[in-house]
Amino acid sequence: MSCSSLLKFFIYSSAGLMIFLGLIMEIFFLVLGCGRFAEATESKGLLIATGTVFFVFMLIAALLGICGFKNGSAWMLIIYSIIALLVFVTFWIAFAYLKKGKTNIHEDFFEVCNGQKDTGLMADLNRVYRDDLSSIFCTIRCPCNLDKTRVPATIDYTYAEVSIDGAKTISECEDDPTAKHSRTIRSFIGWMEEKLECSGVCTLDVWYYFSDVNRGKPPYRCGDKLLDYVDSWYWLAYGLVIVCAVLSFLGAAAAISFLLYTCCKTSIK
């Protein structure tokens, strides 16, 4: 295989894979954007727009590389090389940011639950559960409509204030204690209860608050399950970031090598 053919293979394959990965990232952000997590955090538009912009950017870069090689256009290959190198640097910055963000989330959880921190998302969630949910729901302030025949016998409901006209969710309370909080916080807690089957952040609460109380006792703390959920998505993000970084570097290297090869070949002639 000649040098020209080898460089052509690298540019075409890296450009094709950049388009493919751009599409994968578009689907990745689209799935995130259309899920309850995005709805709860009000980030649907941002996630979908990010995926679309990334895909278009990767598509333009790949087409510049392919057309530049095919037409022998030096300026196209130079632009392709610059874009590919920028993508390479951007992805490694994103990798560092993701790693730091993952570490910060874990640190926030342990600091909040150990009483060392009282700010941030984890602290806000813990405060809502502690002050506005567990201390009010199924008490004299908000009796709950608890069907004792449906609740597992393992749950101690003797202390619960029960009424046939009571609330099945916290939003049905006459004086909803969560109304003072943003819709984002309320939606996010509802998403956690439904998706992660949990209640409470630092302690495991007895009830579900944003879904039917008769579902029974939640099996997990939301703090633990949220960390697991974040970790699972971060590993997928890590993989995509690293693969995209490597491919963009190979594409840039191939384009630069082709330019040098062409220049050297021309000077020899």
Secondary structure, DSSP 8 states (H G I E B T S, - for coil): --HHHHHHHHHHHHHHHHHHHHHHHHHHHHHHHHSHHHHHHT-HHHHHHHHHHHHHHHHHHHHHHHHHHHHT-HHHHHHHHHHHHHHHHHHHHHHHHHHHHHHHHHHHHHHHHTTS---SHHHHHHHIIIIIITTTBTBTTB-B---TTTS-TTS--TTS-B-TTSBSSGGGSTT-TTTTS-HHHHHHHHHHHHHH-B--SSS--SS-SSS-GGG---SB-HHHHHHHHHHHHHHHHHHHHHHHHHHHHHHHHHHHHHHHHHHHHHHH-
